[in-house]
Amino acid sequence: MTPRLSARAEKAARPSPTGFDRRLIPPMLVGSVLNPINSSMIAVALVPIGVAFGAPPAETAWLVSALYLATAVGQPVIGRLVDMYGPRRLYLAGTALVGVAGLLGALAPSLGALIAARVLLGFGTSAAYPAAMRLTRSEAERTGQDSPAGVLAALAVANQTVAVVGPALGGLLIGFGGWRAVFVVNVPLSAACLVLGALRLPRSGTIRRRGVDLPGMALFALLLVALMLFLMDPRAERWYLPVLSAAAAAIFALRELRVPDPFIDLRVLGGNGPQLATYLRQLLAYTTSYAFMYGYTQWLEQGRGLSASTAGLVLLPQSAAALVVSALSGRREAVRGKLLIGSVLQVAGCALMLLVRAGSPLWLLLTAGAVLGIPQGLLGLATQNALYRQADPERIASAAGLLRTFGYLGALAASAATAACYPHRADTPGLHALALFMLACSALLLATTLPDRSLGRLTSAATTTPGKA
């Protein structure tokens, strides 16, 4: 086994500024927005795609689910490869795959081919975020100046901004070039990433020569896909899916505890309670956030009787609050404070939803969105910063990928809860049932945060004892 190139050797091999190398920021930002832009633009393309292929909404919904499935599996798997072989190789390979998927989508002759293109997009967009986290950690090691809050905040703000403007951008592209334009746009984005990555990302030097745990990755993919397929359509007759997921999880755990270089080191992760708690908080926070996005939007259109464009305007305070809070608080880590304030405001926002009726004044509808937008800006930053401090530095990319996987699981849990609360239409009783579900998730988030004093010690000094809180 050839040892990984040490931080001192990396520094000697790649002379650069004494502070964080800002040449890395453009490829990091452009690459990391590939996933949210493809997640959000598709929302306005589902109807014209269904018309083009004569497909009902139940079939076009796979265009959304396929991306979630691919990214949920791809993020930690590709993140592990980033940890092993360096960010540059995986970043370039992933962003190149995005361009190929864009071309396939633009030329797709059928809905099945289009879904396959979305799967490729999911895997391609899974490389940039773990690569960015690996680069951030490497720069801290190289410079000895561990102050990544501004860089991590820039990543969060860029992702949130693109997620907000994605539907509007998708609408403009469809207006100019039809629904295939939302796939074509990936080609210039991919080209920009390839040029920036080739010019600015550092070469990794000596490669870590060790085996890739392919059986472990396959078992992890099986347990996750089976679980997510069940969450997308939870019915009694699909009982075999959670059983299959549980069986795969058991075999996966037995294997990972025995192999010398596992895909996910359960011995280290199992002893890192704070990191496991961060994954749980990510799941709870994103479940509430996505439940509001899916459920409240549908209720505004069906329960309140607003048009789709007006409902989008009602949600603007939520988006604006999230962006402003992320921008203003991003440079201060304050993990525990952000988690506490965010979880309390989530509880308050869910309680406000219980007061909403079909005849409620517009100010109440806007206020509910704004109140729930603030924690959306705080909690994502908090979990990202917490993970950066808690994870094993040698596995930071795979840990970051797994963090996003828990966010996607939250999205699917929210989708399942929304479907359960709206069996026929998005009416007010269904909204209140969904609000109670969200309230329970928010209360659990607060309960896992309030007694955890270790969160207050997550500062730059924590890197001297990685993985401990």
C-alpha positions in Angstrom: 0.0 0.0 0.0 1.5 3.3 -1.0 0.8 6.0 1.6 -1.2 9.1 0.8 0.9 12.1 -0.1 1.3 14.0 3.1 0.1 17.6 3.6 3.7 18.8 3.6 4.5 17.0 0.3 1.3 18.4 -1.3 2.4 21.9 -0.2 5.8 21.4 -1.7 4.4 20.0 -4.9 1.8 22.7 -5.4 3.1 26.2 -4.3 0.2 28.6 -3.9 -1.1 31.5 -1.8 -0.7 31.3 2.0 -4.4 31.6 2.4 -7.3 29.6 0.9 -6.5 29.4 -2.9 -9.4 31.4 -4.3 -8.7 30.0 -7.8 -10.4 26.9 -6.6 -13.7 28.7 -5.7 -15.1 29.1 -9.3 -14.9 25.4 -10.2 -16.2 24.4 -6.8 -19.2 26.7 -7.1 -20.1 26.0 -10.7 -19.8 22.2 -10.1 -21.8 22.2 -6.9 -24.8 23.9 -8.6 -25.2 21.3 -11.3 -27.4 19.1 -9.0 -29.8 21.8 -7.7 -30.3 23.3 -11.1 -31.2 20.0 -12.6 -33.4 19.2 -9.6 -35.4 22.5 -9.9 -35.6 23.1 -13.6 -37.4 19.8 -14.3 -40.4 21.0 -12.2 -41.6 23.2 -15.1 -40.7 20.7 -17.8 -42.8 17.8 -16.5 -46.0 18.9 -18.2 -44.6 19.6 -21.7 -42.6 16.3 -21.5 -45.7 14.4 -20.7 -47.5 16.0 -23.6 -44.6 15.2 -26.0 -44.5 11.5 -25.1 -48.2 11.0 -24.1 -47.2 10.1 -20.6 -49.3 10.7 -17.5 -47.9 12.4 -14.4 -47.4 9.1 -12.6 -44.8 8.3 -15.4 -43.2 11.7 -15.7 -42.7 11.7 -11.9 -39.9 9.2 -12.5 -37.8 12.0 -14.1 -37.7 13.5 -10.6 -37.3 10.2 -8.7 -34.6 8.9 -11.0 -32.3 11.9 -10.2 -33.0 11.5 -6.4 -32.2 7.8 -6.5 -29.0 8.2 -8.5 -27.7 11.1 -6.4 -28.6 9.4 -3.1 -26.5 6.4 -4.0 -23.9 8.3 -6.0 -22.9 11.0 -3.5 -21.3 8.8 -0.9 -20.0 6.3 -3.4 -18.3 8.9 -5.5 -17.3 10.8 -2.3 -15.4 7.7 -1.2 -13.6 7.6 -4.6 -12.7 11.3 -4.1 -11.1 10.5 -0.8 -9.1 7.7 -2.4 -8.0 9.2 -5.7 -8.3 13.0 -5.2 -11.0 15.5 -6.2 -9.6 16.5 -9.6 -10.1 13.1 -11.3 -13.7 12.5 -10.0 -14.7 16.2 -10.6 -13.6 16.1 -14.2 -15.2 12.6 -14.8 -18.4 13.6 -13.1 -18.9 16.9 -14.9 -18.0 15.3 -18.3 -20.8 12.8 -17.6 -23.2 15.7 -17.0 -22.5 17.0 -20.6 -23.0 13.5 -22.0 -26.3 13.2 -20.1 -27.4 16.6 -21.4 -26.9 15.5 -25.0 -28.7 12.2 -24.4 -31.6 14.1 -22.9 -31.8 16.5 -25.8 -31.9 13.7 -28.3 -34.0 11.2 -26.3 -36.6 9.5 -28.5 -38.7 8.2 -25.6 -39.5 8.8 -22.0 -37.5 5.8 -21.0 -34.4 7.2 -22.6 -35.1 10.5 -20.9 -35.2 8.8 -17.5 -31.9 7.1 -18.3 -30.4 10.5 -19.1 -31.7 11.8 -15.7 -30.0 8.8 -14.0 -26.7 9.7 -15.7 -27.2 13.3 -14.6 -27.7 12.1 -11.0 -24.4 10.2 -11.0 -22.6 13.0 -12.9 -23.7 15.7 -10.5 -22.7 13.7 -7.5 -19.0 14.4 -7.8 -18.6 18.2 -7.4 -19.9 18.6 -3.8 -17.7 15.9 -2.2 -14.8 17.2 -4.3 -15.4 20.7 -2.9 -15.5 19.5 0.7 -12.2 17.5 0.1 -10.6 20.6 -1.5 -11.7 22.7 1.5 -10.2 20.2 3.9 -7.0 20.0 1.9 -6.5 23.7 1.8 -6.9 23.9 5.6 -4.2 21.2 5.9 -1.9 22.9 3.4 -2.2 26.4 4.9 -2.6 25.6 8.5 -5.4 28.2 8.6 -8.6 26.4 9.3 -11.3 29.0 8.5 -13.6 27.4 6.0 -16.9 29.0 7.1 -16.9 31.6 4.3 -16.2 28.9 1.6 -18.8 26.6 3.0 -21.3 29.5 3.2 -20.6 30.3 -0.5 -21.4 26.8 -1.4 -24.7 26.8 0.5 -25.7 30.2 -0.9 -24.9 29.2 -4.4 -26.9 26.0 -4.1 -29.9 27.8 -2.5 -29.9 30.6 -5.1 -29.8 28.2 -8.0 -32.6 26.1 -6.5 -34.7 29.3 -6.2 -34.1 30.6 -9.7 -34.1 27.1 -11.3 -37.8 26.9 -12.2 -37.8 30.5 -13.6 -34.7 29.6 -15.7 -36.3 26.4 -16.8 -39.4 28.3 -17.9 -37.3 30.7 -20.0 -35.4 27.9 -21.6 -38.6 26.1 -22.5 -40.0 29.3 -23.9 -37.0 29.7 -26.2 -36.2 26.2 -27.2 -38.8 23.8 -25.8 -38.4 21.3 -23.0 -35.2 19.8 -24.5 -33.5 23.0 -23.7 -33.4 22.1 -20.0 -31.2 19.2 -20.9 -29.1 21.1 -23.5 -28.1 23.7 -20.9 -26.0 21.0 -19.2 -23.6 21.0 -22.2 -22.2 24.5 -21.7 -22.3 24.1 -17.9 -20.3 20.9 -18.3 -17.8 22.6 -20.6 -17.3 25.4 -18.1 -16.7 22.9 -15.3 -14.2 21.0 -17.4 -12.2 24.1 -18.4 -12.2 25.5 -14.9 -11.4 22.1 -13.4 -8.6 21.3 -15.8 -7.0 24.8 -15.3 -7.5 25.3 -11.6 -7.9 22.0 -9.6 -4.7 20.6 -8.2 -3.3 17.3 -9.3 -3.4 14.8 -6.4 0.1 13.6 -6.7 0.6 10.0 -5.3 -2.6 7.9 -5.6 -3.7 5.9 -2.6 -3.2 2.4 -3.8 -5.8 0.3 -2.2 -8.7 -1.9 -3.2 -12.1 -0.4 -3.9 -14.8 -2.1 -1.8 -17.1 -2.8 -4.7 -19.3 -5.4 -2.8 -19.8 -2.9 0.0 -20.8 -0.2 -2.5 -23.2 -2.6 -4.2 -24.8 -3.6 -0.9 -25.1 0.0 0.1 -26.8 0.8 -3.2 -29.2 -2.1 -2.9 -30.3 -1.2 0.7 -30.7 2.5 -0.3 -32.6 1.9 -3.6 -35.0 -0.6 -2.0 -35.7 1.8 0.8 -36.2 4.8 -1.5 -38.4 2.9 -3.9 -40.7 2.0 -0.9 -40.7 5.6 0.4 -41.7 6.9 -3.1 -44.8 4.7 -3.0 -45.4 3.2 0.4 -48.1 0.5 0.1 -48.7 -2.8 2.0 -48.2 -4.9 -1.1 -44.7 -3.5 -1.5 -43.7 -5.0 1.9 -40.8 -6.8 0.3 -38.9 -3.6 -0.4 -38.2 -2.6 3.3 -37.4 -6.3 4.0 -34.9 -6.4 1.2 -33.4 -3.1 2.4 -33.1 -4.4 6.0 -31.5 -7.7 4.8 -29.0 -5.7 2.6 -28.3 -3.4 5.6 -27.5 -6.4 7.8 -25.2 -8.0 5.3 -23.6 -4.7 4.6 -22.8 -4.1 8.3 -21.3 -7.5 8.7 -19.1 -7.1 5.7 -18.0 -3.5 6.5 -17.0 -4.6 10.0 -14.7 -7.3 8.7 -12.9 -5.9 5.6 -9.7 -4.0 6.2 -10.6 -1.0 4.0 -14.4 -0.7 4.0 -16.5 1.6 1.9 -18.0 3.1 5.1 -16.0 2.4 8.2 -18.7 1.5 10.6 -16.2 1.1 13.4 -15.2 4.7 13.2 -18.7 6.0 12.3 -20.3 4.0 15.1 -17.9 5.5 17.6 -18.6 9.0 16.4 -21.9 9.8 18.0 -21.8 13.5 17.1 -21.5 12.7 13.4 -24.4 10.2 13.5 -26.5 12.9 15.3 -25.6 15.4 12.5 -27.0 12.9 9.9 -30.2 12.5 11.9 -30.5 16.3 12.1 -30.1 16.6 8.4 -32.8 14.0 7.9 -35.2 15.8 10.2 -34.5 19.3 9.0 -34.9 18.4 5.3 -38.0 16.3 5.9 -39.7 19.4 7.3 -38.3 21.7 4.6 -39.4 19.5 1.7 -42.8 18.7 3.3 -43.5 22.5 3.4 -42.3 22.9 -0.2 -44.3 20.0 -1.6 -47.4 20.2 0.7 -47.8 24.0 1.2 -47.4 24.7 -2.5 -50.1 22.1 -3.5 -52.4 23.5 -0.8 -52.0 27.1 -2.1 -53.2 26.0 -5.5 -56.0 23.5 -4.5 -57.0 24.5 -1.0 -56.6 28.2 -1.3 -57.4 28.4 -5.1 -54.4 30.3 -6.2 -52.9 30.0 -9.7 -49.5 28.3 -10.0 -47.7 31.6 -10.7 -49.4 33.3 -7.8 -48.5 30.4 -5.5 -44.9 30.8 -6.6 -45.0 34.5 -5.6 -46.4 33.6 -2.2 -43.4 31.4 -1.6 -40.9 34.2 -2.4 -40.6 35.3 1.2 -39.4 31.8 2.1 -36.7 31.8 -0.5 -35.7 35.4 0.2 -35.4 34.7 4.0 -33.3 31.6 3.4 -30.9 33.4 1.1 -30.5 36.5 3.3 -30.0 34.4 6.4 -27.4 32.2 4.7 -25.5 35.3 3.4 -25.6 37.1 6.7 -24.7 34.2 9.0 -22.5 32.2 6.7 -19.1 33.5 8.0 -19.9 32.6 11.6 -20.0 28.9 12.3 -22.0 29.0 15.5 -23.3 25.5 14.9 -25.3 25.0 18.1 -26.8 28.5 17.9 -28.0 28.0 14.3 -29.4 24.6 15.1 -31.3 25.9 18.2 -32.7 29.0 16.5 -33.5 27.0 13.3 -35.3 24.2 15.1 -37.3 26.7 17.3 -38.4 28.6 14.3 -39.3 25.4 12.5 -41.6 24.6 15.4 -43.1 28.1 15.3 -43.6 27.9 11.5 -45.3 24.5 11.7 -47.6 25.9 14.5 -48.5 28.8 12.2 -49.5 26.4 9.5 -52.1 25.0 11.9 -53.8 28.4 11.9 -54.0 28.6 8.1 -57.4 28.3 6.5 -58.8 28.6 3.0 -60.0 32.1 3.9 -56.8 33.2 5.8 -55.4 36.7 4.9 -52.5 36.9 2.5 -50.2 38.3 5.2 -50.5 35.0 7.2 -49.7 32.9 4.2 -46.6 35.0 3.5 -45.6 35.0 7.2 -45.7 31.2 7.4 -43.3 31.0 4.5 -40.9 33.6 5.8 -40.7 32.0 9.2 -39.9 28.6 7.7 -37.4 30.2 5.3 -35.1 31.4 8.1 -34.4 27.8 9.5 -33.9 26.7 5.9 -31.0 29.1 5.7 -29.6 28.2 9.1 -29.9 24.5 9.3 -28.2 23.6 6.1 -25.2 25.7 7.0 -25.1 24.3 10.5 -25.2 20.6 9.5 -22.6 21.2 6.8 -20.2 23.0 9.2 -20.8 20.4 11.9 -19.9 17.5 9.6 -16.8 19.3 8.4 -15.6 19.4 12.1 -16.8 15.9 13.1 -15.9 13.7 10.2 -12.6 11.8 9.8 -10.5 14.1 7.5 -9.4 11.2 5.5 -13.1 10.4 4.6 -14.5 13.9 4.4 -15.7 13.6 0.8 -17.6 10.3 1.5 -19.0 11.8 4.7 -20.2 14.9 2.8 -21.8 12.7 0.2 -23.6 10.7 2.9 -24.9 14.0 4.5 -26.6 14.8 1.2 -28.0 11.3 1.0 -29.8 11.9 4.3 -31.2 15.1 2.8 -32.6 13.1 -0.1 -34.1 10.6 2.3 -35.8 13.5 4.0 -37.1 14.7 0.6 -38.6 11.2 0.0 -40.0 10.9 3.5 -41.7 14.4 3.0 -43.1 13.2 -0.4 -44.5 10.1 1.2 -46.0 12.1 4.1 -47.6 14.6 1.6 -49.2 11.8 -0.4 -50.6 10.3 2.8 -52.0 13.6 4.0 -53.5 14.4 0.6 -55.1 11.1 -0.6 -57.5 12.9 -3.0 -56.7 16.6 -3.0 -54.6 19.2 -1.1 -57.3 20.4 1.3 -57.0 22.2 4.6 -57.5 19.2 6.9 -54.7 17.5 5.0 -52.5 20.5 5.4 -53.0 20.5 9.1 -52.2 16.8 9.3 -49.0 17.5 7.4 -48.2 20.4 9.7 -48.5 18.0 12.7 -46.1 15.6 11.0 -43.7 18.5 10.4 -44.1 19.7 14.0 -43.1 16.3 15.2 -40.0 16.3 13.1 -39.1 19.8 14.2 -39.6 18.9 17.9 -37.3 15.9 17.4 -34.7 18.2 15.8 -34.9 20.5 18.8 -34.7 17.6 21.2 -31.5 16.2 19.7 -29.9 19.7 19.7 -30.8 21.2 23.1 -28.9 18.8 25.3 -25.9 18.4 23.0 -23.3 20.8 24.5 -20.6 19.3 22.3 -21.9 21.4 19.4 -20.7 24.5 21.1 -17.1 23.2 20.9 -17.2 22.8 17.1 -14.7 25.5 16.2 -11.4 25.6 14.2 -9.6 24.1 17.1 -11.6 20.9 16.6 -9.4 19.9 13.7 -6.6 19.1 16.1 -8.6 16.1 17.1 -10.5 15.1 14.0 -13.7 13.1 14.4 -14.2 14.1 18.0 -16.7 16.7 19.3 
